[in-house]
């Protein structure tokens, strides 16, 4: 039972390719010792051999020079010498020496390790585990184990991230846990091989850990959902991680996925995005990663469930911040308002667990493209090499100088989301009113006014925005739309004619705002000088 508990914990908490391999090792060991209360040295050695073989079978294409080689050498030594040692201490000492030798040899098996002048990191981790076990066998006391404190796990690194082997065809490191009654690991592996590489399927017939590199994480999760229950979804863009590892900048810029901007702007400023979660009923998605905007708006039209958003899981936040802390000296996070979400509190909690020279969570006091304009101001300051203090000052000033307005095509999404009563919706529609929403400087969504008449409603919306701007000097304008490109282009033309000196950025409304604004919505953000 203890061995199976260890295996289950390893499967649930495995990170990366090698984490899943190690989880399968523990699962294989648990299956080998099932029903046994005691193990002789020979039985133990045979169990480790079965566990080693099980770890190899978890991969679609196992490679030597990895943790697999270290495990195999260690278990082979145990099998060869178990008959010569009746006590575990001597046997484990001999096998530990063999594991260290195998680890030292890994650069000769993998050219990428030899070029970097290092041994396999996961193999080193396995040797560290063996050393800890051996040390406890020598000096430990089982009666004292209740006094031991658990150590925090640092998930900052990504052992999948070797620049020389990074396959840009499959840039997303994708993981999840599957549960079910009769899961077939080989069937799952065959399915995953159609969608990417570095496939690892670890676990039992009831409990599986999935790891692969793919360019279609949403499709992968969709297929897996047809085979079992999917949970603990995780997707990392290895291109972004690789860029961070080589970024000459010292300040990292972080946003959550409620921020809408053109992709090239996120790329230009090396923005790190923490995705919010999105649910249609019990079906969970990672915003902008495992569900496309096209799919989202189609489901918004046809799904019986109205979607709900939730803040990024604290684990996702901590994982990103710890990764960034290993590559940058300062971190600035710009997020959805504190009064609208708990995301900033999550960022602040994550900050407590990292060591960097400077860190701050800025309340964006806006939404969608409004937050995007604030991000551009911060990004330009970082790009210009300004100090952390100046970047923070300019960012906070930008939040006060940025207004955002949203024009709705209908009240349907707001009604389904429970933001307005059916009676009020019918009254607004009967009067042919078109509500215009905004976010005030306390971080709450409110009314910016209304326009009248259903015809040319978005032209009227843009005129209202221009009226709100008045005589103030405009620096930047952001325009977003929810599958309504014609209205967005018309708005751009009008605003460009009225404010020719302003930079104009266009994007689409992501699911985080689309949940509430609905299809055809149009958003305009204005940033003043």
Secondary structure, DSSP 8 states (H G I E B T S, - for coil): -HHHHHHHHHHHH--HHHHHHHHHHHHHHHHHTTT-S---HHHHHHHHHHHHHHHHHTBSS--TTSHHHHHHHHHHHHHHHGGG-SSHHHHHHHHHHHHHHHHHHHHHH-HHHHHHT---HHHHHHHHHHHHHHHHHHH--GGGGGG-----------TT--GGG--GGG-EEEEEEEE-SS--HHHHHHHHHTTEEEEEEEE-SSEEEEEEEES-HHHHHHHHHTTSEEEEEEEEEHHHHHHHHT---SEEEEEETTB---HHHHHHTTEEEE--EEEETTEEEEBTTTB-HHHHHHHHHH-SS--EEE---HHHHHHHHHHHHTT-SEEEEEES-TTT-SHHHHHHHHHTT---SEEEEEE--S-BHHHHHHHHHHHHHHHTT--HHHHHHHHHHHHHTEEEEEE-S-SHHHHHTTSS-HHHHHHHHHTTEEEEEEE-TTS-EEEEEEEE-STTHHHHHHHHHHHHHTT--EEEEEEEESS-HHHHHHHHHHHHHH-TTSEEEEEE--HHHHHHH-TT-EEEEEEE-
